Structure formats: C-alpha cells, structure tokens
C-alpha cells in the first residue's frame, strides 16, 4: 500500500509536491510543511501523533 502523498500543507496550504523534502506526515498521513511542523513541535494537531519526514517519490513517467 503506497502513501497518499497529499500535495499541500494542511495548515498553511503550501505546495508539497511528491519530491518535496520538507513534507512531514503522521501515521494517518496528515501532511504539513517543515515550518508548520516546527511551530506545532512535531505533534499532529488532528490525532496527537508524531510528525516525521515524509519520503519522496519520483514522478510517474
């Protein structure tokens, strides 16, 4: 099962394409940019889970 790879920060709507190295997710795949993750102390506001760096994915060719 692949990650959903949401394309924007849920807090500030910053674009987070699949190759973005600054995207963070929780175990439910809530998605945030690095500045918002830092502001929230690495804790997901939706589930209270840990936010970790999301892996990147190459675009489909």
N, C-alpha and C positions, 0 to 999 in steps of 0.2 A: 504494500500500500504506500503510495507516494504522498508527500506533503502537499497540502493545498496551495501553498506559495501565494498567499494574498499579496496584492500589488500595492498596498498603501498602509501607512501607519494609522491605526485605529484612533489615535488621539489627535494628531495634527494633520492627517491626510497627506503627508509627504509621500512621494512616489518611492516605492521599494521594488524595483524590477527583480526578476529571478536571480540576476547576477549581483545584486546589491550585497556588499559585505557588511553593511551596517544595519541589517534587519535582525530583530530579536523575536522569539516566539516562546509561548508557554506550552505545556503538554496538550492543550486544547487548540493550539495553533493561533491563538490571539496574536496579532502581529503589531510590533512597534518599532520605531526608528531608535537609533542609539541615544540621541538627546532626550527623548521621552522616557526611554528605559532608565537612563541615569536619573532623571527627575523623579521617577517612581521607585528609586532604589532597587531596581531589578525585580520588582514584585508586580505580577499581573493584577490590575485593578478589577478584573472580571471574576477571576477564580482564586486569587491569592497565591497562585503558583509562581515558581521561579521563572524568570525570563532569561533565556540563553540565546547565544548567537545562532541564527538560522543558517543552515548550509546553503551554498549557492547551487544553482542549476543552470547548465548551459541551455541556451535557447534551442528549440527544435529546429532542425534544418529540413 
